[in-house]
Structure formats: C-alpha cells, structure tokens
Amino acid sequence: MLNLDWFQPYDGVIHSTGVIYAAICNLPRDMRFKRENMLVLGLLPGPNEVSLHQINHYLAPIVNELVLLWDGVTFDNTFEKICGHISALSSCYRCEKKANYENHKYNFAGMDNMSEWFINRNSAQFCENALGWRRCNSNAARNRFVKTTGVRWSELLRLPYFDPIQFLSIDPMHCLFLGIAKWIVKRIWVDENILKPETLKEIQKKMNQFQVPADIGRIPGKVECGEGFANFTADQWRIFFNIYATVSLWKHLPGVDKKILTRFVRICSILVGRIVQSNLMDEAHQKLVEIVKIIEQNYGRDMITLNLHLSLHLYECAKDFGPLYAFWCFSFERMNGMLGKMLTSKNILFLLKLILNSIPLFIF
Ligand SMILES: [Zn+2]
C-alpha cells in the first residue's frame, strides 16, 4: 500500500514537503501501521507540491525496485542458507551434534552420550569463522574453509544484535508434523507393515465415527488412500494426533509403538497450546528424548532423522520465542496460499486499483 503525503515542516513560511510511504499489507492490520513497520520510499523536498506527471520522477526509482521484486530475486548460492550455516543434514546448527554417515545416508543416532553433544554452539566462534570465510580469496579456499569449519559468511551477521545460533528457531510445523508425525506413521508403521492396508481401512472407519466441533477442522479422509495417509497436510497431521490417533490406532499397535504413540500425543497436546507452562514443556522435552531412544533401540540408528534430533531443541526455542504457535510456519503457509490465489487477472486488477487508490495524485 503506497501513500503520498504532504506536510509543512517549517513555521512562518509555506514550504511543502512530501513523503512516499509504503505499508506492508502482509502484516496483520493491527501491526502494519506501526511506525517500525512503515517504509519511507521517498522524500519530495518541495517547496511546492509536484503536479501531474512530475510525480513520475519520484516514482520511477521506486517502481524499478517493485518491478525487480515482482520478477523475483535470486540470491547468490552463498545465501541459500541465509544465516551462513552448512546443511543441517550433516551437522546440527544449534548444538555440537554431528550426523553419522552410515548405510550411505546421514542419521542423528547416538543418544547414549547426549550430555557430550547437547551443548549450544558458540556464537562468538561462529562469527569469527564467518569473518575468516570472508577473508578467503578464491572459491577453492572458501570451499576448503567451509569443510573445516562448517561456516559461511551471511549478511545477517552485519546486524549488531544477530545471534547466528540462538536466533535460528526450529519450525515446529515442519519438525513435529511434516517431520516426526509423518515419519513415525508412514516410514515406521506403514513401511514396516505394522499398519497394513486392511488396518488403514479400519482406522478410516473408526475416524469417520468421530463427531467433532466444526471449528476443529476437516476430518482427514485419506488414511486408506495410496500408500496410506496420502497427502496429509501439516495441519491434518496436527489434528490427527491431537484428536484421532489414540482411539483409532491403539488396538492396531504393538506395545513398543503404543509407547511412541502415547508419548507423541502427549507432546502434541502440550506443544500446540496457546499457553505453555515450563513444567509441561519440560515433560514434552523428556518425552521427545524417550521417543528418540525408543525408535533408535527398536528400529535402528538409520531411523533417527534430523527432525527427530531438532525436536530436542524445541524447548529452548520456546524459552526464547514463546509458545510454539507464536513462531511456527503455519502463518507463512497461509500467506503462500493467499498469494497463490491472487495470481489471477481479476485479483491483479483489484490489487492495482488498491495501490492506485492509495496515491491521491493518481485520482484525477
Ligand atoms: Zn542439535
């Protein structure tokens, strides 16, 4: 949303100064007009208000940038990992845990010596290494440096308050629901034939008997489709474990998997709450540790994925950023959906009209 506003900065003399503002409509309505969220795109010095097409001289550089954004901006490969970390698949970016490379893939097994690696990485050391990366003067030198230190430079490190370890939160949506929930059900229970195709039909039948309030969300209806639990979204995994899983899965699971199920359901019910208590967060953390140990002991080291490891950091992220709903990615996913729907000619015209209407000079 753009707006051109004129005001008189001086007393006793007529001198009009203009400002072109932008508000980010992606922000909630109660946030987008806060001072810290408003953008000043241009200043028009005056002393007189510009008229008609003269405004174009001021709009041109702004439009150049908007056009660039509309086309999309590709960052240099260096910034694919925006905070300068190497892929988390080979090394956790919050603690000292390094992935094991076994059977041609990485795993994060090895809970026995947790006290040795469950230690926060050192931010100061990271920043020092990042500066070292900047001093490398060739691609080969930079590659060698990354292999040794696991660190690259990121422009974000120019922010004086930025902590490259603490400020990287784990997204609970990807970690818990698209990561662990999906992994446990599909890769362990379905692939290991604990939940067979005919069992999936029974589970679906049981779920269809549930009568839940309308605002809880759609009942997942694809349990028996495809390879099982087909195309479940993160939200459907959340709903499944919070409402349906215990009743519909209980009689189909052996003892050890019942242990995984009860712990994960409890974890989900604690972590999705709007209010979290530190003692309950502590319980959730302990249960996550137990789940990782149970899976490692019963299904092997290969089954300990990055997400299972990262879930061990959710507790400390919640301490820094608040309840999980306050920093999970569901909100961004909703924006993706909205933006996708806007890409129709009708909506683009609507957006253009909205922008033009917010610039008084364009209303002839
Ligand atoms: Zn870690």
Residues whose N, C-alpha, C, O or C-beta is under 5 A from the ligand:
A	BS01	ZN	C92 R94 C95 K97
